[in-house]
Amino acid sequence: VRLEGEDVFDDTAHMYLHCFYWTLGHLTGGQVNPMIAPTTYAERVYTLSMVSVSLLVVGANISKMTNAIADLQRANLEATDLRRRLSHVLRASNADSDLSARVMRFGMYVFRRKTTLALQTTIKGLLSSALAGELTLSQRSPYLSAHPLLASIRGRFPEVYLCLCESFEAHIFAEADVIFREGSMLESLYVTIHGGFRLDCHAHRHTGMMRGPSESSSNGTPVGKSRLVEGLTMSGIHFICEASLFAPMTSRSVFRTTSFADALTLGAEDFANCVAKSPKCVVKVYKYAAEFIRKINRTQAMAAETIDFEHVPISVSKEIIDKLEGGGRTDSSILHTASESSACMTSKDKTAKILRRIRDGSMSEHCHLSAELPKAFEELKCPDGIYEGLNMQAERSRAMNAMMSVIWLLQDRYDLFTACQRPRDRLSEELWSDIRSFVAWAGLSDKLVHAMLVFLAIRGIGKAPPLLRAMPRDERTPEDVLTTMMNNPTGRLPSFEALGPEERSLLEEAISIHKSFNFAQMLQGENMPYHIAVLRNRVDSHGDQVFKFYMVSLLGVMCGLRGSETTEGSMFMDHGNASTLMAGVHALQHLRQASPRSIFWSYIGERAAMVGLPFTSLEDLAIARLACLTRAKRPDLGYIKAEWARLSRNERETLVRHLVDDGLHAPSLVLTFLPSYLTNSMANKSVGLYRALFVLLELMETIAHNGHLSRSDCQVLQVSLQDLADFTASVESPRVFMAIPGYISFACKHGRLDCVVSAKHKERCADLNWSDDPTNEMRVVIRRMERRMSVMGSELERLQRKASVPTFAI
């Protein structure tokens, strides 16, 4: 490159510096020396590259700046839209400039703070409930955990704490807003978060803390001499009206804001619902509330003037929590314990008196028992008992009927026991004597009779839905609920607390046996010898006395099964049900001497003899067990045998193998709710027993084909047919029912399989013109053809073996 008036540059770097200047001049629009021009190929490439790269760099920077400006505009769009809508409303309302300015400032404050206090609806809709709960916990926990009670709940009951965090409602207040006035009913806890608040308190002479609305004058001013004391100004985190969570109260103060402010509120009802998720948490909160109110009332009684109970210092709550968790005892707590002990002794005296009258036979009439039993067993009280509190009147009636039935058995009152039974179904005197002999075999002492009555009184409490939901998912059984309540005394099971240590231990062991062995399932033929082996192992570890107590308690439970209909006698324990029950009882009485297999099949054989069924071949055993599963009586046997005969030989053999399986030597299936499934099929003319057995075979093949049994870690895999049983009761089309195998899925829950009918197929239960999808139908047909071919192959092999002539060497 040659420049006019200058010599040729020998320095290459100097030359390209001038070229670079020339390139930038073209990009910036500045003055360019026309004498500078690329003359060689390399110079032209360099010049073009520099121009291109410069354009890319400038363009990228401009794009970033544009995106940043767009992001700022989007961020301010919602705020701008809010300002526009507020301005429109204010203009339409003819608001003056001062009001408009205050409304605009408050609106923008709410806009900025609302995302801090709660999740937006659009964001919450994108998250799962668990993630939304964790975000809410993260948002609110820094404020709530400042309270000692809530912090303690967070550490020990995280599920309850999460529910509490979600139950708090966020509120944003303007300056000088009145949150509650003097004389208003307080029903919520207020947690101040941000901004300024002021509590103007009134001190009253000769008035207590807790007052109802009737104690206020007509204008809302509380009765009594009062004066306004110096107001309390606060900012940051404070807990206002905590006592309103535990008792109704009337405000003596005015609570207002001094600036824009935020607060969280929790109603007493929401607080109670959250705490009820855990029985242990209920106990803790109850003790805290009693001590909290007692401490405030004692402080007021000692002071010349009542204190400000709307704002109790955090130190008071911390002192109570430290005391409860540290086990400290004050004089008042000792007095409280003594009072409880006195009440317990009073209950024991009542129970002892009633037991004496039961033993000498002076209290046996229905009217006397109905009046006296609730006095000794407080759970049965009406309306103060736990059954009434849980709205379980039917379970209470069953418990009362079971206890009365045991008392009538002990007193040999056949007339009272059978008072409500129909003459043709009435329990025979021979069976009555058999049942009394069984009770005598148990050899129950007075203490054990007391423990048994306690068991019958409290057993139904474990079925309460709120208590079951409060348990962990893998422990939601009535026995688990009772065990939890007994191990954490709360005063809610006073009858259990009145027992001695030995009787308590016996009762807990019997409940654990109830959980591991379901006697009612044995009576229906639903379980197998494996379960009897489990029962024997439990009895070996607990002893004969627990086993005998367990057996007689089962008798009492079953006597009260229809107690919700009447308690004037045992309606359930008629001749037919008592015969079945005693057959099972007699079989289990040999638990220590005979094998589980012998015990189980001796009971099934006794049931077969009752209805006149043979009991020699394996097929006879299977049919006898099928009769138990279907709750068959003599008139039903012809139908059952005819439906059984409709099955092919191979299908019958498959069912025989399942029905006679003992579960002791190889992994086996236990089909729970099988009796309901079979009885529903027999009652539904569109299904029938043959179709039910046919579908049952296909389900068992599907379970085996999917490998559920081989993958199970248990000796016995439990498969619940509850959903299938419900569907069988309502289906109206045979074709819809027979297509079930193609619309069933198996959900594994806590070691068991749940058989679930698809929701889509349930909608077809009343469709008489429905036809299956060709693809699914072909799949089912092919599977059935494969089974038929397997049957034909087995039959051909059998015929060949039968036709073959043995050869003998000469």
HUZI-V536735 format. One record per run of one state. SS is the DSSP state (A for helix, B for strand, O for the rest). FROM is the first residue (numbers start at 1). LEN is the number of residues. Records with the same first field share a line. If there is no record, write none. Layout:
BEGIN
SS: FROM-LEN, FROM-LEN
END
This chain:
BEGIN
O: 1-11, 29-12, 93-4, 118-3, 127-2, 145-3, 157-1, 168-1, 174-4, 181-4, 187-1, 195-1, 205-8, 217-5, 223-3, 229-3, 236-2, 241-1, 246-3, 251-2, 258-3, 276-3, 303-11, 327-4, 361-5, 377-1, 381-5, 390-3, 412-2, 418-5, 426-3, 443-3, 464-1, 471-2, 476-2, 488-6, 498-3, 517-2, 524-5, 543-1, 560-15, 589-7, 612-6, 630-4, 646-3, 660-8, 673-1, 684-4, 707-1, 712-4, 721-1, 731-3, 739-1, 750-2, 758-1, 763-11, 804-7
A: 12-17, 41-52, 97-21, 121-6, 129-16, 148-9, 158-10, 213-3, 242-4, 268-8, 279-24, 314-13, 331-30, 366-11, 378-3, 386-4, 393-19, 414-4, 423-3, 429-14, 446-18, 465-6, 473-3, 478-10, 494-4, 501-16, 519-5, 529-14, 544-16, 575-14, 596-16, 618-12, 634-12, 649-11, 674-10, 688-19, 708-4, 722-9, 734-5, 740-4, 759-4, 774-30
B: 169-5, 178-3, 185-2, 188-7, 196-9, 216-1, 222-1, 226-3, 232-4, 238-3, 249-2, 253-5, 261-7, 668-5, 716-5, 744-6, 752-6
END
